[in-house]
Amino acid sequence: MAVIHNAIMQAQIVGYEFKHNTNSFPNKNIIEENNKVSNDYFWKSNEYIGEDCVGRTLDLTNLINKTGYLKGQLSDVGDVDYYKFNIAEYRILSVASDKYNLNIQITLDHIPEGCDYDLILYDSEGNQVGIGTDNGNGGKSITVPNWNMENRGYTVKVQAKDGSIVNPDEYYHLSFQTEQADKNNILSKQIKEMQEYGYALRQKLHEGQDATEEVRALQEIRKKYEEYYSEQIDKLHIEQSKEYLQGEKVPDKSEINKLLEKMAMGEKLTEQENGLVNIFATAQEIDGAKASAELNTTLKEITQRLESDGIDISEISFNIQIGADGRVTVDGIDDGLIKSKVETILADFSDKLMDIYFTLDTGIQNMSEKEKYLLKAAVDVEKFLYKATNGEISLDDVKADNGIIKGISPSLDSLLNQPGNNLTYTNYREDILLIKNYERTQHKRVLSELNIGFNIKNGKIQIKDNVSI
């Protein structure tokens, strides 16, 4: 990600002649990648800068069926931008609307001159379900698949194509184009089948009758279309891989895992290997390999900083603990001065190490989407409270009662309970209320199981659950 400029630029969206004139009615459907929020991993949701003409916050989903776009930037060749969006409203929730049953295309254009960026689409499980192809207008496009009504959440990734340069000073644009889908497509067939039994199910439940037959029928329909969805993914991957295999056999899972291990060691993949990983590996698998390589790189940077202060970590072993508020503590170093220096230097790597830990820790990655969101939100709120109050107030001190946040200082009270149009404080407020509601109903602290730790020994590093790096 790179610095975001505030100037509104003229844009050419594929399929539209769209020009922004600041002297006429402004088009507010323009959002920006928030360069203050990392979106380098699949599990991290990006926040945006932008609102519509009535002041509502925009995200990528809001751009579907609108003349508008997101503008983002790649800061370097290793930068990756993930953006989530949801298509539920355009698939099954608006049956009486002309927005129902739409073909949805997402387009990457305004790719900086001399650069080649990839556009990759993942479903909510991290399966790759589309790679952008040239659309004839200088951009790349993907049509969101209509394979199953159950799949509504997607994530799109923008990255530099292997071997391409990036231009951190130029924006790329993401936009959507929609059209009415075939009324007899596979999605419509599933909906019709489920509606038939769904209506009978509701009738029987309402009348107190046994609905076992309808429940079983609905389960079988779902299973049938889940299998169809998996078959379509396999067909897509085989077709995509032809470009790289040139008659060779399709790689099995063990061969893809070997390529991921190669990535994790920081080794450069060939163009063919990169292409096959992007096709067959899930977003989480790619992120895990990337995070492992990043951890090795980060350790080298830490080592260089420590050596410049006369500290050789190849001769010492110690544990690193990172709190939810971002503070770093070290144990296992007896010399107080060295311990203080190590903690000071590691503080500069706190956010990076935390992202790596979240990506590699299997416990966190096995959480539900809601649990992961709440955990990430709790960490963000904890960091905010620590900085805003010099550590005097933590998330545990904060209470919520009927939509009012309590247990905070007067200055924070006005910022969080009356944020006005300040998007940052509005987001903190909403997250605090979600977290406190979850803790109240589930009788469990969101941060109760967070234990971010690393061990450094003999110049090597591993995370606390003994995943060796």
Protein Blocks (a to p, Z undefined) as FASTA:
>chain_A
ZZddfbdcddddehiacdddfkbccdfkbccddfkbccfbfklccddedddfkopacdfk
lmgopacddddddfbfkbccdddddfklmmmmmmmbckgopacddddehiaehiacdddd
ddfkopacbdcddehlopacddddffbfklmbdcddddddehiacdfkbccddddddddd
dfkbmklmmmmmmmmmmmmmmmmmmnopafklmmmmmmmmmmmmmmmmmmmmmmmmmmmm
mmmnnopacddfklmmmmmmmmmnopacdfklmmmmmmmpcfklmmmmmmmmmmmmmmmm
mmmmmmmnopafklpccdddddfkopacdehiablmlmmmmmmmmmmmmmmmmmmmmmmm
mklmmpcfklmmmmmmmmmmmmmmmmmnnomacfklpcceehiaehiafklmmmmmmnoj
alklmmmmmmmmmmmmmmmmnopafklmgccddddeehiacdfkopaZZ
